[in-house]
């Protein structure tokens, strides 16, 4: 039997931090489902009052990221009156960093989303990654930070997009059975190349699901288990012969795969032992 609760996410910016925190925490509670009430760009007392009215109608924990101390107190006092927990998500982290650095935080709402150089680098990385998806524009692989290789349905595209959102330019290149490796891969220098692989049984199921979604016939070698086994084996041999690191995505989330890639990236550039 599942338990349903209401959670109120209150932020003076976009609320992305609250989303990340609550979802990371909620997966630890089996059988609990949360209805999220998202309150973003909260920068006035009147807005806080409207939120408190909604909390009274749908009681539940409140997670907030608000810099303005007056608004914080207004929200906290209201939650105390309504007898619901109110958690300042960033306060302890900011206090600890401030004490360590010997300075106070600037207290500007939405500062993490300012249009600085890092922001535009992420936009550039996303643009590069989108235009270099699935083996496109191979002649500009030298501009990539990371190149992903793998047979079909080894999570190359979603992993590349996740890394692009972190600011990395990623090209992904499919390995096609019976086709030679693109020559541009052999000539690229100074770029991390990572091979992605998957369990053949799992890979076959993913391909069948893909073909069902596209309403395509399933009698081809694309979904034949033995053929898929040979594809995966050939890809692994290639990765091994070239000395490229390999990540098995079978039991990994996209985030875990990306984390593994970034560990290889750090080692590749001499930033880790």
C-alpha positions in Angstrom: 0.0 0.0 0.0 1.4 3.4 -1.0 1.4 6.6 1.0 0.8 9.9 -0.7 2.0 13.2 0.7 2.2 16.8 -0.4 5.5 18.6 -0.7 5.8 22.3 -1.3 9.0 23.5 -3.1 9.5 27.2 -2.6 12.2 29.2 -4.3 13.1 32.8 -5.2 14.6 31.4 -8.5 13.7 28.5 -10.7 13.5 25.9 -8.0 15.8 23.4 -9.7 17.8 22.9 -6.5 14.6 21.9 -4.5 13.6 19.5 -7.3 17.0 17.8 -7.2 17.0 17.5 -3.4 13.5 16.2 -3.0 13.8 13.6 -5.7 17.1 12.3 -4.5 15.5 11.9 -1.0 12.1 10.5 -2.0 13.6 7.5 -3.8 14.8 6.3 -0.3 11.3 5.8 0.9 9.6 2.9 -0.7 5.8 3.1 -1.2 5.7 6.9 -0.7 4.5 9.1 -3.6 4.8 12.8 -3.4 2.6 15.5 -5.0 4.9 18.4 -5.7 3.6 21.9 -5.4 6.2 24.1 -7.1 6.4 27.8 -6.1 9.2 29.6 -8.1 10.3 33.3 -8.3 9.0 34.0 -4.8 10.1 37.5 -4.0 7.3 39.3 -2.2 5.4 38.9 1.1 2.1 38.6 -0.8 3.5 35.7 -2.7 4.5 33.9 0.5 1.0 34.5 1.9 -0.6 32.8 -1.1 1.8 29.9 -0.6 0.8 29.6 3.0 -2.9 29.5 2.1 -2.1 26.6 -0.3 -0.1 24.8 2.3 -3.1 25.1 4.7 -5.3 23.4 2.1 -2.7 20.8 1.2 -0.5 20.3 4.4 2.9 18.8 3.9 6.7 19.5 4.3 8.1 22.7 2.8 11.6 22.9 1.2 12.7 26.3 0.4 15.6 28.2 -1.1 15.0 31.9 -0.4 17.8 34.4 0.3 15.7 37.3 1.6 15.7 36.9 5.4 12.4 38.7 5.9 10.6 36.3 3.5 12.3 33.4 5.1 10.9 34.4 8.5 7.5 35.0 7.1 7.4 31.5 5.5 8.9 29.8 8.6 6.4 31.6 11.0 3.5 30.6 8.8 4.7 27.0 8.6 5.1 26.9 12.4 1.5 28.1 12.8 0.3 25.4 10.4 2.5 22.8 12.1 4.3 21.7 9.0 8.0 21.2 8.8 9.9 23.9 6.9 13.4 23.1 5.7 15.9 25.7 4.4 17.8 23.6 1.8 20.9 25.7 1.4 21.4 27.4 4.8 23.7 24.8 6.3 25.9 24.6 3.2 26.1 28.4 2.9 26.9 28.8 6.6 29.6 26.2 6.5 31.2 27.6 3.3 31.0 31.2 4.7 32.7 30.2 7.9 35.4 28.3 6.0 36.0 31.2 3.5 35.6 33.9 6.1 33.1 35.8 4.0 29.3 36.0 3.8 27.4 34.9 0.7 26.1 37.7 -1.5 22.5 36.9 -1.0 21.3 37.5 -4.5 18.2 35.5 -5.7 18.9 33.3 -8.7 22.6 34.0 -8.8 23.4 30.5 -10.0 21.5 31.2 -13.2 23.4 34.4 -14.1 24.5 34.7 -17.7 28.2 34.2 -17.1 30.9 32.6 -19.2 30.0 29.1 -17.8 26.4 29.5 -18.9 27.3 30.3 -22.5 29.8 27.4 -22.4 27.0 25.0 -21.5 24.9 26.4 -24.4 27.8 25.9 -26.8 28.4 22.4 -25.5 24.7 21.5 -26.0 24.7 22.9 -29.5 27.9 20.9 -30.4 26.4 17.7 -28.9 23.1 18.0 -30.7 24.8 18.5 -34.0 27.2 15.7 -33.4 24.6 13.1 -32.4 24.6 9.6 -34.0 27.8 10.0 -36.1 27.0 13.4 -37.6 29.7 15.9 -38.7 32.6 13.6 -38.1 35.1 16.0 -39.6 34.9 18.2 -36.5 35.5 15.5 -33.8 38.7 17.4 -32.8 36.5 20.0 -31.2 34.9 17.4 -28.9 35.8 17.0 -25.2 34.5 13.4 -25.2 33.6 10.9 -27.9 31.3 8.0 -27.1 31.2 4.9 -29.2 28.8 1.9 -29.0 26.4 -0.3 -30.9 22.8 0.8 -31.2 20.8 1.3 -27.9 23.7 1.7 -25.5 22.5 5.1 -24.2 24.9 7.1 -26.2 22.6 10.0 -27.0 21.0 10.5 -23.5 24.5 10.2 -21.9 25.9 12.8 -24.3 23.1 15.2 -23.6 23.5 14.8 -19.9 27.2 15.6 -20.2 26.5 18.5 -22.5 24.3 20.0 -19.8 27.4 19.8 -17.5 29.4 21.8 -20.1 31.1 19.1 -22.1 31.1 18.9 -25.9 30.3 15.3 -26.7 30.1 13.5 -30.0 28.6 10.1 -30.2 29.3 7.6 -33.0 27.4 4.4 -33.6 29.2 1.1 -34.3 27.4 -0.6 -37.2 27.8 -4.3 -37.8 29.8 -5.0 -41.0 30.8 -1.4 -41.3 34.4 -0.2 -40.7 35.2 2.3 -38.0 34.9 5.9 -39.4 38.5 7.0 -40.3 38.0 10.3 -38.4 38.0 8.3 -35.1 41.5 6.9 -35.9 43.0 10.3 -36.6 41.5 12.3 -33.7 44.1 13.3 -31.1 43.9 14.5 -27.5 40.3 13.6 -27.0 38.8 11.0 -24.6 37.1 8.2 -26.4 34.9 5.9 -24.3 33.2 2.7 -25.4 29.7 2.0 -24.1 28.4 -1.6 -24.0 25.3 -3.4 -22.8 24.3 -7.0 -21.9 23.1 -8.6 -25.2 19.9 -9.9 -23.7 19.0 -6.5 -22.3 20.1 -4.9 -25.5 17.9 -7.1 -27.6 14.9 -6.3 -25.4 15.6 -2.5 -25.8 15.8 -2.9 -29.5 12.5 -4.9 -29.7 10.8 -2.2 -27.6 12.2 0.5 -29.9 10.9 -1.4 -33.0 7.5 -1.9 -31.4 7.3 1.8 -30.7 8.1 2.6 -34.3 5.8 -0.1 -35.5 8.5 -1.9 -37.5 8.9 -5.5 -38.3 11.0 -7.5 -35.9 12.4 -10.3 -38.1 15.8 -8.6 -38.8 19.2 -9.3 -37.4 18.8 -6.1 -35.4 16.9 -8.0 -32.8 18.4 -11.4 -33.2 20.1 -12.4 -30.0 23.0 -14.2 -31.4 23.7 -11.4 -33.9 23.5 -8.9 -31.1 26.0 -11.0 -29.0 28.4 -10.9 -31.9 28.0 -7.1 -32.2 28.7 -6.6 -28.5 31.7 -8.9 -28.6 33.2 -7.2 -31.7 32.7 -3.8 -30.1 34.4 -4.9 -26.9 37.3 -6.3 -28.9 37.7 -3.0 -30.7 37.7 -1.0 -27.5 40.3 -3.3 -26.0 42.5 -3.2 -29.0 42.5 0.6 -29.1 43.0 0.9 -25.3 39.7 2.9 -24.9 38.0 2.7 -21.5 34.7 0.8 -21.5 31.6 1.3 -19.4 28.8 -1.3 -19.2 25.6 0.6 -19.0 23.4 -2.5 -18.3 22.7 -1.7 -14.6 23.6 2.0 -14.7 21.5 5.1 -14.8 22.5 7.8 -17.2 23.8 9.8 -14.2 26.0 6.9 -13.1 27.3 6.3 -16.6 28.1 10.0 -16.9 29.9 10.0 -13.6 32.0 7.0 -14.7 32.9 8.9 -17.9 33.9 12.0 -16.0 36.2 9.9 -13.8 37.9 8.7 -17.0 38.0 12.3 -18.3 39.8 13.4 -15.1 42.4 10.6 -15.4 42.8 11.3 -19.1 43.8 14.9 -18.4 45.9 14.0 -15.4 43.6 15.4 -12.7 43.2 12.1 -10.8 45.5 9.4 -9.8 
